[in-house]
Amino acid sequence: MMDWKKLLTQKRLGKTEPENPQFDRTPFLRDYDRLVFSSPFRRLKDKTQVFSLSTNDYIRTRLIHSLEVSSVGRSLGRIVGEKMVDTHKLNDYGFSASDFGDIVSAACLAHDIGNPPFGHSGEDAIRTGFESWYNTVNHVGEELLSKSQKADFDSFEGNAQGFRILTKLEMHPQKGGMQLTCPTLAAFTKYPRESLLSESTLNDGCSDKSIKKHGFFQAEKYLFAEVAETVGLIRRHDNAAWWSRHPLAFLVEAADDICYSIVDVEDAHRMKYICFDKTEYLLNEIANIDINKHDESKEEKVKRLRAKAIHNLIEQATEIFFAHEQEILSGKFDKDLL
């Protein structure tokens, strides 16, 4: 069973000495600030969320999407934190609901930081490019890469690249890269496994959400192992780099799912791909409000539907988390909260 006190440790990856306390900023808030001022985060402004090269400046980019996910994640984290602090008497150990919110918020801010331009199409392009290089004259790649390393390229994954950016590429050659706290890095890692797992190994959790992709490359496997050990993640296999999720990773995933499910519809309406009636139908299935109560434009009605739909999904996601908390802490729950 995972322990909240260990899951919320303030230890930073790559640092051995204790952090100097700052009463105005907790270590988790400092994670958030480091990410905001980092180069890879700023690069998200030119990366597509859904609609490429839009002439409408209202449409979201990856940067705006990440900020919105972070905002929703903070709400999810604080709501969960209020109950966890009360239930487990965590205030006796110096933890507060805001710690939960700050960890989730920081992890959400970084959740797309490793995605290449053009999202999943970009990942496909990298995989195809590697295949072409690997199969060149005399199969030169076979002499350079192990099977596990080759698997990292065959199934190139933006989530794993994100972990590499956070822990190695940014602020290199400092050990631990940005030296974020281990809870933030663990919550960031929605897929806590390496890329190459045997079919028999994967069959142990073939329906689990957290094994659909991988969360780190071979080059950073030792770094994630250190993170997992520090926060007390449950190891799922003795002979593979594969762990259960940090409980707050479920909230990071939920925040992302909530945002893109709702705001992509809003953006599609703004781009005139979806008519107002269709947009109202899609969003009000979740928002469940009377949109004719106020005299306002269609755009304003869509904004109100979007806000209420997100609010309702936040409430539902936290209730599901509470209902499955013990399964989550034991590593037995591995599904979408939504």
N, C-alpha and C positions, 0 to 999 in steps of 0.2 A: 504494500500500500504506500502510495506517495504521501509525503508529509508537507503540508502547506508552509511550515516554517522553513524547510529546506528549499521548497519550490520558489520561495520569495527571497532567497539569500541576496545580499547586496554585492557579492563578490564579482569582480570584473575578469573577463577572460584576458589572460596575459599579464595580470598584475598579482603580485604576491603580498605586497604590503597593504594594510588597511587604508581605505580612502579617508581623506580628511573630511570631517562632517561639514556640511554647509546647511545652515538652518533654513535658508531661503530656497534651496534646491536639493531634493533627494537625488540619490544616484540614478533613479529611473527617469526623473525629469531631465537630468543631465544627458542621459541616453537620447532623449527626444531632441534636445538642443544640438547635440553633436550631429544627429542625422539631418536636421534642418539646414545646418551650415555646411554640409558635406557636398563635394562635387557630384558624386553619383546621384544624389537626390535632386540637385538642380537640373541634371540632364533629363529628368523625367518630363520637363516642360515641353520638349520637342518630340515626345513619344506618344503615339496614338493610343487612345483608349478604345474607341470603336470606329469613329468616323475620321478618316484621314483627310488632311489638308482642307479643313472646313473653312469657309469664308464667314461663318457665323462665330463671333468671339464668345458666345455663350456656351459653346460645346466644350465638353470636358476633355482634357488631356490626361495622361497618366499622373502628372503632378497634382492636378486638381482632384482627380479620383483618389489618390493616396491621402490627401488632406481630409477629404470627406470620410474615407474609411477610418482614418485615425480618430475623427470626431465621434463617429458611431462606436468605435472600439472603446473609447474612453467611457462612454455611457454604459456600455455592456460591462466593462470591467468594474466600474464603481458600484453598479447595482449588485453584481455578484459579490464584490468585495464587502459590501455592507453586511450581507448575510454570512459570508465566510468568517469575517472578523468576529461577529457575534456568536456564531455557532462554535467556533474553535478557540474562542478567547484569544485571538491573535493580538489584540491590543496589549496584552500582558507582555508580549515579546517585541513591542514597538512598531507593529504593523497597523496600517489603516486602510480604509476602503480606497483612498486615493492612490495607494501603492498599486493595487490591482489595476485601476484605471490607467495609471501612468505606464505600466508595463505593456498593457494591451495597446495603448495609444502609440507608443514608440514602435512596437513590433508591426503595427498596422501601417505606420508611416513608411516603413522600409519594405513592406510586403512585395512590392513590384520592382524593387531597386535593381534586381538582376535580369529583368526582362529585356530582351533585345528590341530594337525598333521593329514595329509591325507585329509585336506580340507573338502569338503561337506560329504565325507564318514565318517570323524571324527565326524561331527555334527550328522549324522545319528546314529553313535555308542553311542553317549552320550544320544540321545533321547531314544534309545532302552534300554540302561542301566537304565535310570530313570524309564521307564515304568515297567521294571522288579522289581526294588526296590519298586515302589509305590504300586504294586499289590501283595506284600508279605503278609504274614499271618496277618489277621485282618485289612488289608488295613491301616497300620500305617500312611501312607502318608496323609490320609484324615484328621487326627488330627493335622497335622503340617502345612499344606499349604492351603492358600486361593485358590479360583478358578484362580485368576489372577497370583498367584505365580506358581501354577501347570502349567498354560499355558506357562510360561517362559521355563519350562523344556520340556514340550510336543513338543514344537517347538524351541528347543535350537538353538540359532543363534549366529554365530561368530561375527557379527556386534555389537550386544548388549554386548557380552563379551568384545569386544574391548573398548566400552565406559566404561565398568566397570573397566577394567585395567587402562585406562587413568585417570579416575576420583576417583578411590578408592583404587585399589589393589597396584598399584605402588606408592611408597612414602607414604604408609599407616603408621600411622593414620592421616596424615596431611589432613585437610579438602580440598576437591577438588583434592586429589591425586597428580598428577604431576602439578596441577595448571596451565594448559595451558590456553591460551586466549579463551574467549567464541566464537569468530569467527572461530578459528581453530576447536574447538569441534563441533560447529554447522555445519561447512562444512564437517567434518568427518562423521556426522550422515546422511547417505543417506536415512534412513527409520525412520523419526522422529515420531514414534508412539509406544505405548505399545503393548504387544502381544495379549491381550484379548480384542477384539472389537466385539460387537454384529454384527450379519449378517446384520441387518437393518442399522447399522451405517456404515459398510463397503460398503454397496450398494451405498452410496453417492459418493464414488470414486473408484468403483470396477475396472475401467480400468487404474487407476493411477499407475505410476511406483513406487512411494515412499511408497505405502502401501503393496507391495508384501511380505515384511518381517517386523520385528520390530527392533528398534535401541537401546533399553535400557530395562533393567529388572526392576521389581517392586522396587527392592532395591535401584536403582539409578534414579527412576522416578523423585524424587524431585530435583535431580541435573540437569537433562535435562530441567526440567521446569524453573530452574533458568537461564540456558544458553539461553533458548528460550526467556524468558522475557528480558534478558539483551540485546540481539541483535535484538529483535523486530520481531520474527517470528510470522506469522499469525496462530492463533489457529483455527483448522478445526472443532472442536466439543466441545460444552460446557461441556459435561459430560464424556469426554474421554481425555486421555493424547495423543493428536494427533495434530501435527502442519504441516504447509507447510514447504518445504525445504528452507534452506538458499540458495540463488542463487548460491553461489560458490560450493555447493554440486553437482550441475549439472556438473561442470568442473572436480571435483574429480572423479565422475562416468565416465565421458568421457575419462579422462586420463587412467583409469583402462581398460576400454573397448578397447581403441586404442592399448594399450600395449599388452594385452593378445591376442587380435585378430590377431595381426601381429607377435609377437615374438614366440607365440606357434607354428606357421607354420615354422618359422625359426628353432626352436629347433627340431621339428619333422623331418625336412630335415637333420639336424645334426645327429639325431639318426637313420637316414636311414629308417624312416617310410614312408616318402613321397619322391618320386623321384624329381630330379631337374626340369623336365618339368612341373610337377604338381605344384611345389613350385613357379616356375616362373609365371605360369598361375594365381595362386591365388593372389600373391602379385602385379603383374603388372596390374591386374584389377583396382587397386587403385593407384599404383605408376605411371603408364603410361609413361614409359621411354624406350629408346632404349638400351637394355642391351648389345648389341654387339658393342657399340660405343668404348668400352675400351677392351684391351686384358688383361683379368684377369681370375682367377680361378672361378669355379662355386660358391665356398663359398663366394668369394668376391662379385660376382654378386648378391648373395642373400642378403648380407649385404647392398649393395647399394639400392636394391629393398626395403628392410625393412626400411631404413632411409627415402627414398623418400615417401613411403606409409604413414609413421607416420607423416611426414611433411604435406602431403596433407590432412590427416584427422584432424590435428590440425587447419588448415585453415578453413576446412568445419565446424568443431564444433564451432569455434568462430563466424563464419558468422551466424550460426543458433541461437546462443545465442543472438547476436545483433538483429536479426529479431524478437525474442520473449522476449526481455528484459522486456517490460511493463507487459506482461502476467506472466513472472517469478516473478517480484516484487509484483504483485497482488495475487500470489498464484494460478493462474488459469492454468499455464503451468505445467504439471507433466508427462513428457515423457523423453525418452532417447534423448540426443542431436543428437546422431547418428542413 
